Structure formats: C-alpha cells, structure tokens
C-alpha cells in the first residue's frame, strides 16, 4: 500500500470512528434525558440495573462549599491560620477546611466559631450529574466481540478489509 492509499484509509477510518462516536453520544444523551426526567418526576436519582449488561446510575450532587474567591479565602486563612499560607492556601489544609465547613444558604460558616468564611461559595446539592454506566465484565466481552465483527463489516464496506496492510 502506498502513502496515498494509506492516507485515504486513515481518513475513512477516522471519519467512520467520528460518526460512531457521535451516534453513541446521541444515545447516551437520550438516556441522560430520560434519567433526568425520571429524577424530576420521582424526586429520586434513578438506578437502572439491566440483567447481564450492567447498571446505569445518575449521581446527584451534594451541597458543599467551594472556593469562589481564592484571594478572599487566602486573606481569611492568613489572619486565622498563618502557618497554612505560602503563596496560596496549603492545598491539604484547604481540602480539610472545606470538609469541616457548613454551607448556610449562599454562605459558608465555620462551625467552630460561627464565622462566615469569605471567598467561599455554596455548590447546591440535589442536582443530577452525568449519567454513568458500569458494565458487567461478561457484557464487555460480548460487546468486544460484536464490536470486532462490526468493525470488520465497516472495514469491508470501506473497501479496506479487516487486516492492516
């Protein structure tokens, strides 16, 4: 096979792969929409267990503080925990701090002293995140076999054949 033919094959294969990825994305988006609709109707995150295939689940966010203004947080930490400041708040301390703070409406409070911590925001809880699928190992083996057969059919249809030359 010369470079022209090889380049034509690459273009065909990449175009076919892009089309298949787009189709899979469209099906996933429809499943995600179905899960969000079910969440809105029933008020609980759905989990769909499909015998011999796997499990779809829709995780739901939990209300949690996050750093909305790093400069304001650094100033606050500098005044109360000066050993935890370098050029920025010590990342390990920031993680520990966020885990012990309490969201209160749109602000975050330090339960140790009731103080509102500047520079933090509240990420709302109860919002659906991205639908996830965890396939069973047997289902993946079957999907791999079907995928290989489908790839062979696509390669034949593109006039490439199943074997790399």
Secondary structure as GFF3:
##gff-version 3
##sequence-region A 1 165
A	DSSP	alpha_helix	3	42	.	.	.	ID=ss1
A	DSSP	beta_strand	47	50	.	.	.	ID=ss2
A	DSSP	beta_strand	54	60	.	.	.	ID=ss3
A	DSSP	beta_strand	64	67	.	.	.	ID=ss4
A	DSSP	alpha_helix	70	80	.	.	.	ID=ss5
A	DSSP	three_ten_helix	82	84	.	.	.	ID=ss6
A	DSSP	alpha_helix	91	100	.	.	.	ID=ss7
A	DSSP	beta_strand	102	104	.	.	.	ID=ss8
A	DSSP	beta_strand	107	110	.	.	.	ID=ss9
A	DSSP	beta_strand	115	116	.	.	.	ID=ss10
A	DSSP	beta_strand	120	123	.	.	.	ID=ss11
A	DSSP	beta_strand	128	135	.	.	.	ID=ss12
A	DSSP	alpha_helix	137	157	.	.	.	ID=ss13
###
